[in-house]
Amino acid sequence: MKNLVGIESRVEQLISQIGLGLNDVRYIGIWGMGGIGKTTIARAIYETIRCRFEVTCFLADVRDHCEKKDIAHVQKQLLDQMHIGSTTVYCKYDARKIIQNSLRFKKVLLVLDDVNDEEQLENLAGEQNWFGQGSRIIITTRDIRLLRKQEVDETYEVEGLGKNEALNLFCSNAFKRLEPPKGFRDLSNEMVKYSGGLPLALEVLGSHFFDKPMKVWRSAIEDIKKSSHNKIIDVLKISYNGLRSTEKDIFLDIACFFKGYKKDYVTKTLERCDHNAEIGIDILINRSLVTIDKHDRLRMHDLVEEMGKLIVIEESPNDVSKRSRLWCYKDIASLLAQKQEIEATQSIVLYRCWPDIEENWRDLDIRGPSFSKLKLLILHGVKAPILYKIPCTLKVLHSRDCQTETLSLTDQHYELVEIDVCERELVRLWDGKKFLNNLEHLNLSDCHKLKETPDLYGAPNLKTLHLQNCRKLNYIHPSLTHHKSLVELNLSGCCRLETLGDKLEMSSLKKLDLSRCTSLRRVPEFGECMKQLSMLTLGLTDIEELPSTFGNLVGLTELYLSVWEYIGHSISHGCFLCLKKLSLEAYKGLNCVPFDNSLGLESLTVTASHHIQNYGILSSVSLLTSLSSLTFNCFPNSEDSIPYYDLDHLALLTDLDLSENHFKRVPISIHQLPKLKQLQLNNCSKLEVLPDLPSSLRLLQAIGCHSLDASKVNDVISKASCVFAESATQDGEDVFEMVITGKDIPAWFNHREQGNGVSVSFSHNCPSTNPMALSLCFVFDGQNHEIRHSVICCNGKEFINKSLLKVLPDMYSGNMYIVFLNGYYFSNLLGQHNRFQILFPDNTYYNINSPVTRSAAHWVCNQDSQDFKKRKATLQLSKQDIMPLYEQEEGCASHQSSDNN
């Protein structure tokens, strides 16, 4: 929450009213008009004090979520994100009981942002006895009456910024400095006056006037003076009026349709409607009209959204047919009832209908009006049999669950660029040949009743075709197998598809996915033109042989082959000269990898039956010296000793995954791999001992390894910490992470506490105890936790940059998360007394309850390193003493054998 003008003093004032040291339960209201900064203040308070509570949760945009869904949906979100079971929630009353029973003994910090109805408070934070002692519930709202009905303990009214603060905020956006330059002070003061001290208006105005000449400023001021109604909306319109025509279109589309959607999805959709969306969205961001959250979703303040929708409504207040965009059910229903030509409407988007509304759709027919300018049509979740007469002008068509058996394409020529139709009732897409020269993307995934692909001769520029999970698809039209522009074809999950034809002649095809085509027994021949194919997936099929023309795929870089019996023996090595990534899975006949060390294979995944001794596979893998990533799941179930493999030829290997194997000890010399960074041993249920680790390793995962000897784990951790401390770089960004099965903190950790947090002192003085590295350990409880990302904090502030942490797993019962940090990183960051915690910031709306039950720490000091070196030297001497005796015994045995002969 840096660089927020006027926020710090307000946050300090409000925190002083919260009563953090008291054990009562308090409700605190933050009240003010839209855009005044309520959410910003609440978020700043939340980030400042949340480390003092057991359970913390920031529930944003309550009003918006309740309007788009319902209160029960919001309750479920709250429960899910706090990892409180919501599977038994059938209504808001069930959720109320669960929230109350789960939180009444816990110290909770709960922020309910933008509440506008007392029902929301009743069902999310009904009464004080829902929460444990010391809990604080913060409510932001535009309606003071809600706070009075709730009888909150403290109410804080957020007022507009003072003149100086407002000027600073405006100038920081308009000039990138806190004061206006010479000649602009009077103009800046006038703009600040019209903003009314509203932070949102100041930011939008300032961003708009950045790098603009004086005449633009004066013109905008005159426009404001002439307006008569909502002054704030008029102020915000200044930024909108300063946009170019295409940027205005993009802004209105986001305000009316796409707020909260992924930037990539919106960009592609709008670009297919002839908008330069990539540049346009960046301009809107620079003008403070749109923001991007950490999940890459488009966000927009409510007032800015309101302004955008108002602009569209004002195009024609009394006649919806003359508006450019429609998003409301009643407006769309009114339009569809007309039998005239509609010239103004460019976009219709409706994402959801309620059950009572769906009944009213049944007699509607989009074939009634005639659209002459419609470009965008999106109907999702409208569960009623709406029939389509697709306008020739349409560019993008998205349809989900509208119970359509076919698309009514009655004309011959269309401007469609994208068709994305997921209709469970769809039997065929269209009849006969249609001319769709602009069509580039066709998605028919999950059309479960679709039996055949359409005639694509009239769509010569098609680039992507997705047909995954079309369960009844059993006929491929010949136009597909000879298509010259198609780049990506996905037929995964087409379980009734038996053939693709005799031969593929698709000169532009780069990706072909035939996984889970369980009825497919033969792959067609590949024409000589198939040189562009770079990725081929043949997973979980009944293919019995590969075609003789497989060698024509000279550009293949990725191959995924999963069959019952290995079928690659007859393939010439020359077919794979460009192959970089290979995945082989076979339950019979796979005993070697069909490559030699002259090839540049970089990534290999091998899976074979655990019931067969496949020792030859790993021997052949050792010849692939260019490998950087290896996943190997082939070791047998046999209790007999498994041969030990030396893979030191794999000098470039950085990632090794040996998960799902059944060995007791890792039969590979892990410590001899000089560049290994990541090692995974997950679900090796019989593994008893962790291997010696190379100094280069920075990530170890051993989840589900329930046979591990705790004492041996302790030895590995102590060794690894010392090796890490010696080898860690001085660039300040060197972290070693482990996730290991275990419910007890290893004995090596000498600072231990219950719960999420451990306190330790830091000594800078004594040379023998001068820390070289810091080791932290956190034990997770008995519940499953989906961790999206974690942050390690010291004294309430972020200590390890989350971008350095690579482990984001689902944390299961009895797992330890251990992290080592080099001394170069923390030597200047710590004080005399330090408390370390691991926090789990969730998505935009919530922070989940901590699943950590115990915490520990250990300083790796010079003395630890010296003791480790002594033990290592003693061990080497012991080996040297043993070797002569061993050689002598070998010599005697050999001499005796020769005498016997």
C-alpha positions, 0 to 999 in steps of 0.5 A: 500500500505504498505511495497512497496520498492521504491514507496513512493518517486515516489508517492510523486514526481508525486503528486507534479506534479499533481497540486491538488490545481488548478481548471484546468483539467489535464491529467497525463501520467505514462509511462514505460515497463511492470513490472516496477511498473506503476500500483502500483504507480498509485494505491498508488497515487489514494488511497492517493488523492481520498478523494479530489474528488467527483467521483473517479474511478480506471479502471484497465487492459484496454488493456486486457478488450478491447482485450477480449471484446470491447471498448463498453463493457469497457465503459458500465462497467465504467458507471455501476460501477459509477451508471450512467445508461447504458441501452441506450448504443448500441455503443461506441458513445452512451457511449461517450455522456453519460460519457461526460454529466454525468461528465462534472460538477463533480470533477473527479479522473479517472485512466486508467490503461494499455492503449495501443490504442488511441481509448481507450482514445478517448472513455473513456476520450476523451477531457478535457471538459468531466470533471469538474474543478479540475479533474485529469485523470491519464493514465498508458501505455507502449507506449509513443506515446499515451501520446504525441497524447493525449497531456498530461499535465505531463508525468512521466517515471517510471525507474527501481529501483536503485541498493540499492532499487532493492537489498532491494526488492529482499532480502525482498522476498528471505530472508524476510529482506532488506539485504542479509545474510553473503555469499549471497551478491555477488550472490544477487547483480548478480541477481539484475543486471540481473533483470534490476531493474524491480520490477516484476522480483525482486519479482519473483526471490526473491520468487524463491530463498527463502530458496534455497542453494547456488548451486541452485543460481549458476546454475540459473546464468549460465542458464541466461548467456547462454540465448540469447533472451528476458532477462526479460522472461529468468529471469522469467523462472528461477522461472518456471524451479524451479517448479516440473512437476505437478506445471508447468502444473498448472502454464501453465493451469492458464497462458493459460486458467484461468487468472481472474477466481475464484480460487475455480472453477480452483482448482476443474477443475484441480483436476479433471484432476489429478492435486493437484491444491490446493497445486500447486496454493499455491506454485505458489502464494508463488513464486509470479507467481500468486496472488489472488485478493479480489474477490478470482480470480487468477491474473497474471502479463502480462509478466508472462502470456506471458512467460507461453504462450511462453513456450507452443508455443515453444513446437512446433512453427510450428505444433500446433498438437504437443503443449500441450495446445490450446486456440486460434481460428486459432490454434484450427481450424487448428488442427480440420482440421487434420485427424490424431492422435493427441498425444500431445494435453492435453487441448483445451479451447475456451471461445468465438468466434466473429460472423465472426469467427463462420461462419468459424466453421460450417464445422469443426468437432471435430471427424476429429482428434483422440485425445489420450491424451486430458484431458480437453475440454472447449467450451463456447459461440461457437455458431456453431454446432460442433459435438463431438466424445468424446475421452476416455481419457477426464476427464473434459468436459464443453460446453455452447451454442454449439447447440448440440442435444446429446453427441457422446459417441460412445465407451463404457468406458470413463475416464470422471470425470465431464460433465458440459453441458448447451445446449439449443438444447440438447434433450438427453445426450447419448443413451443406457448404457455407462460405466463411472466409474469415473464420479462424477459430472454431470451438465445439468442445463438449458438444456431446451429441455432435456426430460429424464435423462440418464441411470446411471447404468454405472456411479456408483460413481456419486456424484452430479446431477444438472438438474435445469430449465430443463423445458421439463424433464418429465421422470426419469430413474429408475437408478437414484431413486436407485443410491447408491452413489449420494449425491446431486440431484437438480431438481428445476425448472423442471416444467413438472416433475410429478413423481420421481417414487414410491420409493427412495432408495438412501442411500448416498443422502444428499441434494434433491431439488424439488423446483418449480416443479410445476407439482409435486403432490406427493413425492415418498416414502422414503426407510429405507436406506434414513438416510443420507438425511439432506436437503430437499426442497419442495418449490412452488410445488403442493404436496398435501400430504407427504408420510407415510415413511417420518419418515425414514428421521431420519437424516433430519436437514434442511426442506423447505416446501412451499405449498398452503395448509399446509400438515404437520399436520400428521407428527410425531414429531419423524421425526424431532429429528435432525432438526435444520433449518425449513422454512414453507410457506403455505397460508392455514391451517398453524396455529401452528408450529408442534414441542415442546420445547424438540426439538433442532430447531435453525432456523425457517422461517414462512410465512402464509397469511396476510389475515388470523388471524394466532395468534396461530403460534407465541404462538407455536413458543414461546415454541421453546427455542433453537431458535437462528434465527427467521423469521416471516411473518404471522401478518394479514392485519387487522387494529384491534389490534394485541395481544402482545406476550411475547417471553422472553422464547427465551433466545438464540435468536440472529437474528429476522426478522419481515420484510414484516408484516403489523403491526403499532407497533411491537407486540413483547417484543423485549427489553426482548430478552437478546442476540438479535444481529440483528433485521430486519423490512424491508418493514413494510409499516404501521409501525409507531414506532420502538420498544424499543431495547435491549442493546445487539442489534448491527444491526437494518434494517428498510428499506421501512418503510415509515410510521415511525414517525420521532420524534419517530425515533429520540427518539429511536436513542437517547435512543439506543445510550446511552444504547449502550454507557453504554453496549459497551465492551472494546475490541475495536471492538463494533459497532452498525449499523442502516439502517432506512427509512428517508430523514431528519437527526434526530434532535438529531444529532447536527453536520450536513453538506451537502454532504458526510462528517461531521467535528467535534472537539474532546474534551479530557478534560471536564468530562461532555463532555468526549465522551463515544460513537460516532454516525455518520449518512449518508443520501442516495439520490434518486437513487438505489445503490448496495453497495458491501462494505463500509469504514468509513474514518476519515481525509482520512484514514480508521477509522472503519475496514470494517470487523466490518461493517455488513450492505451491503444493496442496499441503496434506496431513503431516507434511513439513515445509522447510526453507533455507535462506542464505546469510547474505539475504537476511543479515541486514534485514533482521533485528535482535528479536524476530518472529517468523510466520508463513502466511497464505494470501488467497485470491482477490477476496480472501485470506485462508485460515492458517493450516500450520500447527507447529513452527521451528527455526535453526541458525546454521552457524560457522560451528555447524559447518565446521562440525559437518566438515569434521564428520565428513572427513572422518567418514572419508578416512573410514572409507579409506581404511576399509578399502585396502582390506576389501581389496586384500580380500578380493585378492585372496579370493582371486588367488584361491580361485586360480589355485583351485583351477 
